[in-house]
């Protein structure tokens, strides 16, 4: 059979390798960019966090998060690691459960996949954007940007999502599947930097801190996370922020609460500040949190409590000290937006999953049509979960089960 696969990202390459492994299919893999796996090269800050030992349906979101279960059961993390080992990739697992290539370079992942495509005689059609797809009696007819036509008996659509527009993210996959009768949910950026009120964090660009985070909407808790936060000129970024970003992107009026000393109680901090004042009476307020937090961060927090930087520590009253201790444990930042699809790593929302069979990823509407990866209404938490879905769904779709 002739198999056409649209999109040479993580799920598309995996599907192509799987489909071609049988030796009975002629596989064509179409990619509108000049190279395969471009978005993969940027994942994990160029390191490629390719999976996570904690991958299970509870780490995924969408209208029907349980849709991922059959694919993850058929191709769990262990199968993913075996798959890459057979391709010649060495990996290393961190204590957090995140798995990276041993080389610490994303191009290692892309290269072993590319070698496997060549070894399986997959026909790569780079720089070829499929702009239209039509169902025919025999199968499918595809047309590219130059008007060239291609025929296929089976079609797998793995164009990826709308996130990461600079790296090739876009709407083409949704449009192709819509043209075949499928439907799409509303799309939102996920794993994305958040815009906040910048006045409370003015002067903190580039400062990083470990924090506990809570996202609220009208005092109701929406989500929480912990880990590294990076302050920016527009708000906040970092892994912990990414964890909350999906909830923030799908609601308006949310508020971010940062506990910048999550491992310490407020009363212990107050005691430490009192000891500092008694031992260092000649210091000024700008040094009150020195040794406790990043110097710039400490000064911003003290200033936010209305304390002039030149105030001698011995002049601080209990009310001022209490205010400083409180803001260290709850810096409040109203969320004003996010950095959009351009800055997002993943798309929340996508093609309606109930229109596909989760056991095979074949369309319930169009026989012979399959879809995998981010294009579907599935998105995972930060930490390798989205790539695990890409591998699992690509492997499942590539089996071309009816």
C-alpha positions in Angstrom: 0.0 0.0 0.0 1.0 3.6 -0.5 1.1 5.4 2.8 1.2 9.2 2.9 2.2 11.0 6.2 1.9 14.8 6.4 4.3 16.3 8.9 7.9 15.2 9.8 7.9 16.0 13.5 8.1 13.6 16.4 4.9 11.7 15.7 5.2 11.8 11.9 8.7 10.4 11.8 7.8 7.7 14.3 4.7 6.8 12.3 6.8 6.6 9.1 9.4 4.4 10.7 6.7 2.1 12.0 4.7 1.9 8.8 7.8 1.2 6.7 9.1 -1.4 9.1 6.6 -4.0 7.7 8.4 -3.9 4.4 5.2 -4.1 2.5 4.3 -0.4 2.4 5.6 2.4 0.3 5.8 5.4 2.7 6.0 9.0 1.7 6.7 11.6 4.4 5.8 15.2 3.5 7.3 18.1 5.4 6.8 21.7 4.4 10.1 22.8 6.0 13.6 22.2 4.6 14.5 19.6 7.3 12.8 17.1 9.6 12.2 17.6 13.3 12.9 21.3 13.5 10.6 21.8 16.6 12.3 18.8 18.2 15.6 20.6 18.1 14.3 23.4 20.3 12.7 21.2 23.0 14.1 21.1 26.5 16.2 24.2 25.7 18.0 22.3 23.0 18.5 19.2 25.2 15.2 17.4 24.1 13.4 16.1 27.2 12.2 13.1 25.2 10.0 11.4 27.8 9.2 11.1 31.5 9.1 8.0 33.7 5.9 9.3 35.3 3.9 9.5 32.0 0.3 8.3 32.6 -3.1 9.6 31.6 -3.3 11.8 34.7 -0.6 14.0 33.2 -2.6 14.9 30.1 -5.4 17.3 29.4 -8.1 17.9 26.8 -11.9 17.3 26.5 -11.2 13.6 27.0 -7.8 13.1 28.7 -8.4 9.3 28.9 -8.1 9.2 25.1 -4.4 8.8 25.6 -4.6 5.5 27.6 -4.7 2.9 24.8 -1.6 4.5 23.1 0.3 4.8 26.3 -0.6 1.2 27.3 0.5 -0.1 23.9 3.6 2.0 23.8 4.6 3.0 27.4 7.8 4.8 28.4 9.7 1.5 28.5 8.8 0.9 24.8 9.9 4.3 23.9 13.3 3.8 25.5 13.6 0.4 23.8 12.6 2.0 20.4 15.3 4.7 20.7 17.9 2.2 22.0 17.3 0.1 18.8 17.9 3.4 16.8 21.3 3.8 18.6 20.4 6.6 21.0 21.9 6.6 24.5 19.8 8.3 27.2 20.1 9.5 30.8 17.3 9.7 33.3 17.2 12.5 36.0 15.8 12.0 39.5 12.7 13.9 38.4 12.0 11.2 35.9 12.8 13.3 32.9 14.8 11.5 30.2 17.3 13.2 27.9 19.8 12.0 25.3 23.1 11.2 26.9 24.7 13.7 24.6 22.5 16.4 26.1 21.8 17.6 22.5 18.4 17.4 20.8 20.0 16.9 17.4 21.0 13.4 18.6 17.4 12.5 18.7 16.6 14.0 15.3 19.6 12.3 13.7 18.8 8.8 14.8 15.2 9.2 13.6 16.5 10.6 10.3 18.9 7.7 9.9 16.0 5.3 10.6 13.9 6.9 7.9 16.6 6.5 5.4 17.3 2.9 6.4 13.6 2.1 6.1 13.5 3.7 2.6 11.0 6.3 3.6 10.6 8.8 0.7 11.2 12.2 2.2 9.4 15.1 0.5 11.0 18.1 2.2 10.0 21.6 1.3 6.6 20.2 0.2 3.5 21.6 1.8 0.3 19.6 1.3 -2.3 22.3 0.9 -5.4 20.1 0.0 -6.5 16.5 0.6 -9.4 14.8 -1.1 -11.0 11.4 -0.3 -11.3 9.3 -3.4 -12.8 5.8 -4.1 -9.2 4.4 -4.1 -7.9 6.3 -1.1 -6.7 9.9 -0.9 -5.5 12.5 -3.4 -3.0 15.1 -2.0 -2.0 18.4 -3.6 1.0 20.5 -2.7 1.8 24.2 -2.9 3.1 23.8 -6.5 0.0 21.9 -7.7 1.7 18.5 -7.8 -0.6 15.6 -6.9 0.1 12.4 -4.9 -2.0 9.4 -4.4 -2.2 7.3 -1.2 -4.2 4.3 0.0 -3.8 5.4 3.7 -3.2 8.9 5.1 -1.7 9.8 8.5 -1.9 13.5 9.5 0.8 14.5 12.0 1.3 18.2 11.2 1.7 19.3 14.8 -0.1 22.1 16.5 -0.3 25.9 16.3 2.3 26.5 19.0 5.9 27.6 18.2 5.1 29.5 15.0 8.7 30.4 14.4 9.6 26.8 14.4 6.9 25.7 12.0 3.8 25.5 14.1 0.6 26.5 12.3 -3.0 25.7 11.4 -2.5 23.6 8.3 -3.2 20.2 10.0 -6.4 21.5 11.5 -7.5 22.9 8.1 -6.7 19.6 6.3 -8.7 17.5 8.8 -11.6 20.0 8.8 -11.7 19.7 5.0 -12.3 15.9 5.5 -15.2 16.5 7.9 -13.5 16.7 11.3 -14.0 19.3 13.9 -11.6 21.3 16.1 -11.9 22.7 19.7 -10.8 26.2 20.6 -7.0 26.4 20.6 -5.0 27.9 23.5 -1.2 28.3 24.1 0.2 26.0 26.8 3.6 25.7 28.4 3.9 29.4 27.7 5.4 32.4 29.5 2.9 34.6 31.4 2.4 38.3 31.2 1.7 39.9 34.6 1.5 43.3 36.3 5.1 44.3 36.0 5.1 47.0 38.7 5.8 44.6 41.6 8.7 43.0 39.8 10.3 46.0 38.1 14.1 45.6 37.9 14.0 41.8 38.2 14.6 40.8 34.5 16.7 37.7 34.4 16.5 36.9 38.1 15.6 33.3 38.9 14.1 31.9 42.0 12.7 28.6 43.3 9.1 29.1 44.4 5.8 27.6 45.2 3.1 28.8 42.8 -0.7 29.0 43.1 -3.0 30.3 40.4 -6.4 31.6 41.5 -9.5 32.9 39.9 -11.7 35.0 42.2 -10.0 33.4 45.2 -10.6 29.8 43.9 -7.5 27.7 43.4 -7.1 26.7 39.7 -3.7 25.1 39.7 -0.5 25.0 41.7 3.1 24.0 41.0 6.6 24.4 42.3 10.1 24.9 40.9 12.1 27.5 39.0 10.6 30.9 38.1 12.3 33.4 35.9 11.3 37.1 36.0 11.1 38.9 32.7 10.4 42.3 31.4 6.8 41.2 30.7 6.1 38.9 33.6 7.3 35.4 34.5 8.7 32.3 32.8 10.3 29.1 33.8 9.2 25.4 34.2 7.0 26.1 37.2 5.2 28.8 35.3 4.7 26.6 32.3 2.9 24.1 34.6 0.3 26.7 35.4 0.1 28.4 32.0 -2.6 26.2 30.5 -5.0 27.1 33.3 -4.1 30.8 33.0 -4.5 30.8 29.2 -8.0 29.3 29.3 -9.4 31.8 31.9 -9.4 35.6 32.3 -8.8 37.4 35.5 -6.4 34.9 37.1 -3.9 35.9 39.8 -0.5 34.3 40.4 0.8 33.9 44.0 4.5 33.2 44.5 5.9 31.7 47.7 9.6 32.6 47.4 10.6 30.7 50.5 8.4 27.6 50.4 10.7 25.5 52.6 10.6 28.0 55.5 7.8 29.2 57.8 6.9 32.9 58.1 7.6 32.9 61.8 11.1 31.4 61.2 11.8 34.1 58.7 10.7 36.8 61.2 13.1 35.3 63.8 15.9 35.3 61.3 15.3 38.9 60.4 15.3 39.9 64.1 18.6 38.1 64.7 20.1 39.9 61.7 19.0 43.3 63.1 20.5 42.5 66.5 23.8 41.3 65.0 24.2 43.8 62.2 22.6 47.0 63.5 24.6 49.2 61.1 23.1 47.6 58.0 20.4 49.3 55.9 17.0 48.0 54.8 18.4 47.1 51.3 20.4 44.3 53.1 17.5 42.9 55.1 17.1 39.8 52.9 20.7 39.4 51.8 21.7 35.8 52.0 18.1 34.7 52.0 17.0 35.7 48.5 18.7 37.0 45.3 19.9 40.5 46.2 17.9 42.2 43.6 14.8 40.2 44.5 15.2 41.0 48.2 15.5 44.7 47.6 12.4 44.7 45.4 10.4 42.9 48.0 11.5 45.3 50.8 10.7 48.3 48.6 7.3 46.8 47.8 6.5 47.0 51.5 7.0 50.7 51.5 10.4 50.6 53.3 13.0 53.1 51.9 16.3 51.3 51.1 18.3 53.7 53.2 16.4 52.9 56.4 18.7 51.6 59.2 17.7 48.1 60.2 17.4 49.2 63.8 14.6 51.7 62.7 12.4 49.0 61.2 9.2 48.3 63.2 7.4 45.0 63.8 4.7 45.9 61.2 7.4 46.5 58.5 9.2 43.2 59.3 5.9 41.3 59.2 5.1 42.8 55.8 8.4 41.7 54.4 8.0 38.2 55.8 4.5 38.0 54.3 5.5 39.2 50.8 8.3 36.7 50.8 5.7 34.0 51.1 3.1 35.6 48.9 4.1 37.9 46.1 0.9 38.6 44.2 1.0 39.1 40.5 -2.2 39.6 38.5 -2.0 37.8 35.2 -2.6 40.0 32.2 -2.0 37.6 29.4 0.6 35.3 27.9 3.2 35.2 25.1 0.8 33.5 22.7 1.3 30.7 20.2 4.6 32.1 19.1 6.1 31.6 22.6 4.2 28.5 23.5 5.7 25.0 23.4 2.4 23.2 23.1 -1.1 23.7 21.8 -4.0 23.1 24.2 -7.1 22.0 22.3 -7.2 20.5 18.8 -9.0 18.0 16.6 -11.9 16.4 18.5 -10.7 13.1 19.8 -14.1 11.4 19.9 -14.0 11.4 16.1 -11.0 9.0 16.3 -10.7 5.4 17.6 -8.3 5.6 20.5 -7.3 2.0 20.0 -6.0 2.6 16.4 -6.1 6.4 15.9 -8.1 5.8 12.8 -10.8 8.3 12.0 -14.4 7.3 12.8 -15.6 9.5 9.9 -13.1 8.7 7.1 -11.8 5.2 6.7 -8.1 5.0 6.1 -7.4 8.3 7.7 -5.3 8.5 10.9 -4.0 11.3 13.1 -1.4 11.5 15.8 0.5 13.9 18.1 -0.2 17.5 19.1 -2.8 18.0 16.3 -5.4 16.1 18.4 -7.0 17.6 21.5 -4.4 16.2 23.8 -1.7 18.2 25.7 0.5 17.1 28.5 2.3 18.7 31.5 5.8 20.1 31.2 8.5 17.6 31.5 8.6 15.2 28.5 4.9 14.2 28.6 4.0 15.8 25.2 6.9 14.1 23.4 5.8 10.8 25.0 2.4 11.3 23.5 4.0 12.0 20.2 6.0 8.8 20.2 3.2 6.6 21.5 0.5 8.0 19.1 2.9 7.9 16.2 3.8 4.3 16.8 0.2 3.4 17.2 -1.0 5.3 14.1 1.9 3.8 12.1 0.7 0.3 12.6 -2.3 1.2 10.4 -4.7 -1.0 12.3 -8.3 -1.0 10.9 
